[in-house]
Amino acid sequence: MVPAGTTKVEIRISTTYRPNGDLDLRLYDKTGTMRLSQSTSFSDDEVITCPSTASMCPMLAADDYVFEVFPVPGSVNAYALAVTP
C-alpha cells in the first residue's frame, strides 16, 4: 500500500551473485494487469523508483500495487526485498 502524501517509492531486490541467478523486477497496478515499470539489468540489484524517468515509472497515487520478481529463463536465486516510501 502506498500511503497518501507519498512523493517517492523505491522497490529494490538484492541477490547474491551466482551463475544463472539473474532475477528481474516488475511493478503493476493493483489488478496486476497493467505494468507500470520494470527493472531488467544483469546486476545483483534491481531497483524501481517512482517517480523516475530512469525506470519510466509515474508518480504513484495512494493505492495498492503488485510487484513481481521473476527469473530470466533458467535462472534460480534467493533475494531480499526492500520497499521504501
N, C-alpha and C positions, 0 to 999 in steps of 0.2 A: 504494500500500500504506500503510495506517495502521499504524504500529508499536505494539506492546504498550506500555501505560503512557501513551499519548497522551490528554490530557484535553480538548484543543480543536483543531479543524481549521478553517482558513479557506480557501475556494476563491474566487478573485477573477479576473474577466476585466475588462480595461480596454480601451476602444475610443477612437478619435478621433471626435469629433462629426462627423457628416456626415448630410445629409438621406437618409432611407431607409437608415439604418445601424444600426437598433436590434437588438442581439443579446441573447439571454436565456440562462440557465444552469439546468441540471437536474442533480441527483445521484441515482444509482441504486445498488442493491445490486450485488454483483459479477456477477450474472447479467444485469444490465441490464433486468430485468423489473419490479422494484418501485421506484417513485420514492420517495425519502426526503425530498427537498426541492427547491425551485426558487426562482429569483430572476428576476422579470419586470418590472423597473421601466423607465422611459423615460430613465434616466440613462446616462452613458458608462461606468459601472462596474456590474457585477452581482456580488454577494457572497453566499455561503452560509457561515454559521458554524455549526459543530456542537460542542457542543450549544447551542441557542438557541431561544428562543420566538419571536423576530422572524422567523426563516426557517423556523420549525417543523421543526427538524432535531434528531433524537435524538443522544445520545452515540454515537459510532461505535466499535464494537469493532475490535480488531486484525484487519484483513482487507483485501481488495482492493475497490475501488469503481469505478464507471464514472460519468464526468460527460459531459454533452452540452452543447455550445454550439450554439444554434440561432437562426435568424433569425426575426423577425416576418415574415410573408409579404411577399415583395417586397424585403426588406432584404438588403444586402450590406455587409460591413465586415471589416477585419482586427482582431485582438485580441492582447493579451498576457495570458498566464496565469500566475498565482502560486498555489501551494498551500503553506500554512504550517501545520506541525503544532505 
